[in-house]
Amino acid sequence: MRRGRDPGPETGTRNREERRSPGSSDRRDDGQAFERSVRTGDNERSLRVRRRVRRRRARARRPGRHRRPRRGRARRRPRGGRRRRPPDETDKGSPLRAVGAAFGLGIAGILGLLAVTTIVGGVVLVVATLTGREPSLITSFVVPFVIGQVVAFVGVSLGYLRWRGLNREEIAAYLGVRRPSIVESVIALIGPILVIVTVLVVSSVALLVGPEPAQNQGAQTTLENPSIIPVMIVAMLLVVGPCEELLFRGVIQSRARETLSAVPAILLAASVFAPAHVVSLSGGVSAMLTTISLLFVPSLIFGAVYEYTENLVVVAVMHGLYNSILLTIGYVVITYGPEMENAGQAGAALLGL
């Protein structure tokens, strides 16, 4: 046997305690300091040591939770459903670039809509000429219009976001695409009625002091052919509302919101949305300006709702219901009340066709 000093009971106990937990030596030192402070009657020091012992014991029971995050690496957790802003955007702090991006996206969407509608309409006309059959109004008017909305507005929106480096999940979070809550559902269903009342009041006042609004060619064609109004009502709800809100609120307003505060961003999106309808208006300059001014009202409301809810689904449903209700009013007026035809045409002039 190897001879050596036989460890005493105190040494063995101390070794077992050191092996038991990594912080045992600190607790032993604190305990000894606490005993010395008690023997010397240092009450203030005993309280400090006791508190330190309690803190270290609590930390030993919860390893790692007492560590503070490194400075500069902690991120604020976004609220539920809040839109994410795209990374790797070095120039998004410039208001001028935000304005340029807003009008550039709006012009690209409108030009794309005109191009796709013209191409699809031309294809329908060529097919009708070759087959010797006259195309129906749904084929020659509704189908090109719907395809143009989807291809132009959705294509420009998703193409721009993909160009900025966002994947599918980031695009959904950036736009605020999620299931509406109960309050948001109520806003989406009741909001269009309030918007219509507000627009009618404002338009009535505008007609008293200004010229009559310009006629919307798409709305005029729809009202002159009541047979396609039910199809257009469905198209407004399922296609026009979501596609236009995707571009003008989901992309343009969100992009402006990265640089500007809430009110300027809403005004900027409305300034792009309302004049974009000039391509479908017919009449003098003053009449077009009146219609564009009236279109500012629903656009501002949609923008405010989008800023409040941060949910694209809510404003898409609101916009679709708004247009559908106006078309329904026009259909009822034309079908059951010919003497109220002017009222139906005035309401249809506010549509975003």
Solvent accessible surface area in square Angstrom, and as a share of the most:
residue,aa,sasa,rsa
1,M,234,1.05
2,R,235,0.86
3,R,228,0.83
4,G,70,0.68
5,R,230,0.84
6,D,120,0.62
7,P,90,0.57
8,G,32,0.31
9,P,117,0.73
10,E,138,0.62
11,T,48,0.28
12,G,21,0.21
13,T,58,0.33
14,R,97,0.36
15,N,59,0.30
16,R,127,0.46
17,E,63,0.28
18,E,79,0.36
19,R,174,0.64
20,R,179,0.65
21,S,26,0.17
22,P,140,0.88
23,G,23,0.22
24,S,12,0.08
25,S,42,0.27
26,D,66,0.34
27,R,61,0.22
28,R,63,0.23
29,D,76,0.39
30,D,8,0.04
31,G,27,0.26
32,Q,85,0.38
33,A,9,0.07
34,F,55,0.23
35,E,96,0.43
36,R,121,0.44
37,S,4,0.03
38,V,84,0.48
39,R,170,0.62
40,T,106,0.62
41,G,49,0.48
42,D,60,0.31
43,N,114,0.58
44,E,118,0.53
45,R,91,0.33
46,S,11,0.07
47,L,81,0.40
48,R,123,0.45
49,V,3,0.02
50,R,97,0.35
51,R,138,0.50
52,R,85,0.31
53,V,15,0.09
54,R,150,0.55
55,R,124,0.45
56,R,87,0.32
57,R,124,0.45
58,A,24,0.18
59,R,108,0.39
60,A,57,0.44
61,R,177,0.64
62,R,128,0.47
63,P,108,0.68
64,G,35,0.34
65,R,185,0.68
66,H,91,0.41
67,R,186,0.68
68,R,222,0.81
69,P,99,0.63
70,R,179,0.65
71,R,241,0.88
72,G,79,0.76
73,R,169,0.62
74,A,71,0.55
75,R,230,0.84
76,R,222,0.81
77,R,212,0.77
78,P,81,0.51
79,R,156,0.57
80,G,79,0.76
81,G,34,0.33
82,R,89,0.33
83,R,33,0.12
84,R,119,0.43
85,R,117,0.43
86,P,2,0.01
87,P,66,0.41
88,D,134,0.69
89,E,37,0.16
90,T,140,0.81
91,D,49,0.25
92,K,57,0.24
93,G,62,0.59
94,S,38,0.25
95,P,74,0.47
96,L,144,0.72
97,R,138,0.50
98,A,0,0.00
99,V,55,0.31
100,G,45,0.43
101,A,25,0.20
102,A,1,0.00
103,F,80,0.33
104,G,39,0.37
105,L,16,0.08
106,G,3,0.03
107,I,101,0.51
108,A,43,0.33
109,G,0,0.00
110,I,21,0.11
111,L,107,0.53
112,G,19,0.19
113,L,18,0.09
114,L,77,0.38
115,A,50,0.38
116,V,27,0.16
117,T,44,0.26
118,T,97,0.57
119,I,112,0.57
120,V,26,0.15
121,G,24,0.23
122,G,31,0.30
123,V,84,0.49
124,V,23,0.13
125,L,113,0.56
126,V,86,0.49
127,V,80,0.46
128,A,13,0.10
129,T,97,0.56
130,L,144,0.72
131,T,82,0.47
132,G,68,0.65
133,R,192,0.70
134,E,163,0.73
135,P,44,0.28
136,S,62,0.40
137,L,59,0.29
138,I,69,0.35
139,T,54,0.31
140,S,47,0.30
141,F,47,0.20
142,V,7,0.04
143,V,54,0.31
144,P,3,0.02
145,F,24,0.10
146,V,33,0.19
147,I,66,0.34
148,G,0,0.00
149,Q,1,0.01
150,V,65,0.37
151,V,79,0.45
152,A,4,0.03
153,F,2,0.01
154,V,38,0.22
155,G,40,0.39
156,V,33,0.19
157,S,0,0.00
158,L,71,0.35
159,G,40,0.38
160,Y,33,0.13
161,L,0,0.00
162,R,143,0.52
163,W,195,0.69
164,R,17,0.06
165,G,59,0.57
166,L,2,0.01
167,N,67,0.34
168,R,198,0.72
169,E,124,0.56
170,E,32,0.14
171,I,18,0.09
172,A,40,0.31
173,A,32,0.25
174,Y,3,0.01
175,L,6,0.03
176,G,3,0.03
177,V,74,0.43
178,R,75,0.28
179,R,215,0.79
180,P,39,0.24
181,S,61,0.39
182,I,145,0.73
183,V,97,0.56
184,E,18,0.08
185,S,42,0.27
186,V,73,0.42
187,I,42,0.21
188,A,5,0.04
189,L,113,0.56
190,I,90,0.46
191,G,8,0.08
192,P,0,0.00
193,I,97,0.49
194,L,112,0.56
195,V,1,0.01
196,I,12,0.06
197,V,82,0.47
198,T,55,0.32
199,V,2,0.01
200,L,80,0.40
201,V,88,0.50
202,V,57,0.33
203,S,13,0.08
204,S,62,0.40
205,V,85,0.49
206,A,23,0.18
207,L,73,0.36
208,L,152,0.76
209,V,129,0.74
210,G,31,0.30
211,P,65,0.41
212,E,136,0.61
213,P,24,0.15
214,A,3,0.02
215,Q,75,0.33
216,N,2,0.01
217,Q,93,0.41
218,G,12,0.11
219,A,2,0.02
220,Q,45,0.20
221,T,43,0.25
222,T,0,0.00
223,L,7,0.04
224,E,115,0.52
225,N,50,0.26
226,P,49,0.31
227,S,95,0.61
228,I,4,0.02
229,I,0,0.00
230,P,65,0.41
231,V,57,0.33
232,M,1,0.00
233,I,39,0.20
234,V,84,0.48
235,A,9,0.07
236,M,0,0.00
237,L,64,0.32
238,L,118,0.59
239,V,25,0.14
240,V,0,0.00
241,G,0,0.00
242,P,47,0.29
243,C,10,0.06
244,E,6,0.02
245,E,0,0.00
246,L,20,0.10
247,L,0,0.00
248,F,3,0.01
249,R,0,0.00
250,G,0,0.00
251,V,0,0.00
252,I,0,0.00
253,Q,1,0.00
254,S,4,0.03
255,R,7,0.02
256,A,0,0.00
257,R,56,0.20
258,E,17,0.08
259,T,34,0.20
260,L,35,0.18
261,S,68,0.44
262,A,26,0.20
263,V,98,0.57
264,P,55,0.35
265,A,0,0.00
266,I,22,0.11
267,L,87,0.43
268,L,18,0.09
269,A,0,0.00
270,A,0,0.00
271,S,33,0.21
272,V,8,0.05
273,F,4,0.02
274,A,0,0.00
275,P,51,0.32
276,A,14,0.11
277,H,11,0.05
278,V,60,0.35
279,V,68,0.39
280,S,18,0.12
281,L,7,0.04
282,S,44,0.29
283,G,52,0.50
284,G,45,0.43
285,V,114,0.66
286,S,62,0.40
287,A,17,0.13
288,M,43,0.19
289,L,106,0.53
290,T,16,0.09
291,T,0,0.00
292,I,24,0.12
293,S,67,0.43
294,L,5,0.03
295,L,3,0.02
296,F,56,0.23
297,V,27,0.16
298,P,3,0.02
299,S,0,0.00
300,L,59,0.29
301,I,47,0.24
302,F,1,0.00
303,G,0,0.00
304,A,50,0.39
305,V,24,0.14
306,Y,0,0.00
307,E,38,0.17
308,Y,165,0.63
309,T,9,0.05
310,E,19,0.09
311,N,0,0.00
312,L,14,0.07
313,V,45,0.26
314,V,0,0.00
315,V,0,0.00
316,A,11,0.09
317,V,50,0.29
318,M,2,0.01
319,H,2,0.01
320,G,0,0.00
321,L,38,0.19
322,Y,4,0.02
323,N,0,0.00
324,S,6,0.04
325,I,52,0.27
326,L,7,0.03
327,L,0,0.00
328,T,56,0.33
329,I,76,0.38
330,G,1,0.01
331,Y,67,0.25
332,V,72,0.41
333,V,13,0.08
334,I,34,0.17
335,T,61,0.36
336,Y,165,0.63
337,G,6,0.06
338,P,93,0.59
339,E,141,0.63
340,M,100,0.45
341,E,74,0.33
342,N,120,0.62
343,A,60,0.46
344,G,2,0.02
345,Q,37,0.17
346,A,45,0.35
347,G,11,0.11
348,A,2,0.01
349,A,3,0.02
350,L,5,0.03
351,L,0,0.00
352,G,3,0.03
353,L,19,0.10
